[in-house]
């Protein structure tokens, strides 16, 4: 009942202000698909504890190609870039061993960050070792967006928001090296690289539709096959490279190091 209530409320709020006869059929279809998804993956909609409430072991083995609409103005559904700014860090490996599951957008402390699409705030709080002040918004098109490192939260769990509504103020809380917005778009709990869909400096949505296939999650193969080495006292790039049968140049390129970099005991190096 709780799931059905909030889904219906969310869809009604989405349709508010539009021609109800025009969107009634699409709302019923969307509600039915969301209801079906929530039955298969129940934690997606009401879990209030974990960011990745429903993250399958390997999404590639269960997903069929699906198209997700990010914006449909004729039906009152819009996409708004959360904050305009330069892209500081992209999706993928950083420093060779750390995988970054989102996009970092430059901002100033206190800048207003807004919701990308209509939705319900599934989770909002503070994560000291990662996101800092953050929130997760579930959207009626089946995706979620994650926003991190706020200096201040402006929303609470179960709050309904519209695209463009303020949700937080820019900051550098949690695990952050400077003021920026950490932004993720997730499907079934799995982050997706949307750098080709959104132009953050101009504030424009490049593509209004997201096409998801098993290949969308090709990075999972890299993650599962990656191999790391924990540096021990007395080890050098040369001794580690010789141990794994690779070159020093290869190790440096993989980890963003120079041949003169000093290794620290306990440091992680990616070797494959």
N, C-alpha and C positions, 0 to 999 in steps of 0.2 A: 504493500500500500504506500509506504513512504517513497519507494522508487517511482511508482506510477504518479504520485502526486507531484513530485518535483519535475519529472519529465513533462507532464502536462502543463504545469505552471510555466516552465521554461519555453515551451513551444507557443503558448498563448502570449507570453510577453514578446516573443519574436514576431508574432503576427500582428501585435497591437499597432494600430495606426495604418494598417494596410487594408486592402479590399478583402474582407473575410471570405467572400464567395470565391474569389480568385485563388486564394491560398489554401482553402479548406482541404482540398484533395491532397495537395503536396504535404500539408501538415500531418494528415492521417497516415500517409505513406512513410513520412519521416519518423513519426512516433512509433509506427509498427516496427520499423527497422531498428530503432533504438531500443525498443522493448525486447526485441529478439536478441540483440547484442547483450543487453543487461542480464538476460536469463542465462546466456552462455558464460558470461564473464561477470558475475554479480558484484564483485568488489569494485569494479570500475566506477560505479555510480555513488556508492555511499561510504566507502572507506574514507576515514578522516585522519588517518595516521601516517600513511606512507605515500611518498611522491609517486613511485612506481607501483600503484595498487594492484595492477594486473599486468605483469610482465612475463610472458611465456618464456619457457626455456630456450626455444628457438622459433621465433615467429615465422621464419621462412618455411617451416614444415607444415604450417597450418593455414597460411594466408593465400587467398586467391586474389588476382588483380582487382583493385577497387578504385573508383574515382571519388574523391572528396571535394565538394564545392567549398571554396574558401570565401567566395563573395557572389551574391546574386541580388543586386540592387533592385531588380524588378519585383522581388518578393520580400524586400525589406531586410535582407541579410547582407551585412557589410563587413569588410576587413579594414582595420585601421592599424597602421604601423605603430607599435607601442611607443617608440621614441625615434626621432630622426637623429642620425649621427653616424660617424665613421665606424666601420667594422674593425674592431681591434683584434679579434681572434675568431677563427673559423671553426668548423666542425671537423674533428679528426685528431690525430696524434699531435701532441705538443711536447717539445723537449724529448722526443723519441719514445718515451714510455708512458706518458699520461694521455689518455684519450679524453678529448673535450666533446661532450655530447650536445653542445648548443652553440650559440653565436653570442659574442660579447660586443655590445654596442656602446660607444663612447657617450658619456653624458657628464653633467655637473651635479654635485651633491645638491639635492633639493629640486631637481628637474622633475616634472610630472610625467609619470609613466601611465599609459592607458591600456585598457583591455583591447585585445586584437579583434575579438568577435563577441557576439552575444553569448552568454553562458551563465553557469553557476560556479561560484567559488567552492571547489571541493575541499581545498586545504589552504590554510594560511597560518603562518607562525614564524618561528625562528629556528634556524639550523646553524649552530655555532661553528661546526667544522666544514660547512660547505656553502649553502645558498645564503646564509645570513637571514635577514627578513625576506620572506618569499611568499608566493601564492601559486596555486594550481587552479586553473579554470577549465571546467568541462564544457564542451560546446555541443550544440545539437546536431552538428554534422559528423560527430563520432570521433573527433580529435580533442586533445587537451593541449593547453599552452602553459608553460612554466616560466615564472619571472623571479629572478633572484638578485640579492645584494641591495635591497632597498635600505634607505636610512629610516624609512617610516612606512608602515602598512596603512592603507586607507580602506581596506575591505576586511570582512570577516567570513568564516565558513558558512555556507548555505546562502550567501547573499547572491541575488541575481544581478547581473551587470549587462549593460549594453555595450556594443562596440564603441570605443572612444571614451568610456567612463574612466575617471581617474582611479587607479588601484594602488598606487604607491609613489613614494618620492625617491629619486635616484640616490644611491649611496655606495658604500664600499664595505658592507658588513659581511661576516662570514669569512670564507677563504677567498680573499680578494686582494689584488695588488694595487688597486686604485679604483676610483669611481667608474662604474660601468653597469649596464644592464645585462645580465645573463638571461638569454631567451631560448626556450626550447619549444618545439612542436612535437607532440607524441601521438602515436597511434597504437592502441592496445598496450600502452605503457612504454613503448619502444621509441626513443628519440629518432627524428628524421632530419637529414640535412636539407634545409629549406633556403640555403643561401642563393640558389638560382631562381627562387620564386619571389623574393622580397628585396627591394632596393632600399636599404635603411637610410643612406645619405639623402635620397630624394623623397623618401616617405611614400614610395609607390609599390603597389602589388603588381609584379610582373606577369604572373599567371594566376588566373582566378580559379584554377582547378589543380588539385594535387593527385597525380596518378601513382598509386602504390602497388608495387609488385614485390615478389621475393628479392629481386635485384636491388630494391630500395635499401635493403638491409645487408648489402654485400660487405659492409665494414665489419659485420659480425664474424666473418671468416678470418679477417685479419686479426681481430681481437682474440679469437680462439686459438690461432696458430702462433701468436706472438710469444716470444721467449725472453725472459729477463734474468739478469744476473745482479746479485747484491754484492757490491764492492766490499772486499775485505782489506784489512790493514796491510799495506805493502804492495797491493796490486796496482798495476798500471794499465793504460790502454793497450800497450803491446802484449802484456802477459794474458790479458783477457781475450784479446783478438786471437792470439795463438791457441788458447784453450778451445775456442769455438770454431776454429778454422776459417776465420774471416780476416779482413784487413783492418788496420787502424783507421784508414780513410772511411771504410764502410761503417764502422762503429760511430765515428764522428758525425757522418751524414745522418745516420739513423737517430742520433740523440741530440743533434743540434750543438755539437761541441767542436772545438778546434783541437789540433794535435797537441797544443800546449795546455789544454785544460787540466786542472788539478782535480783528481778524484777524491771523494770523501768516503771513509768507511760508512757503510749503511746506505750509500747512494744506489739507486736503481738504474741499471743500464739495460736498454733493449738490445738484444744480440741477434734476434731473428725478426 
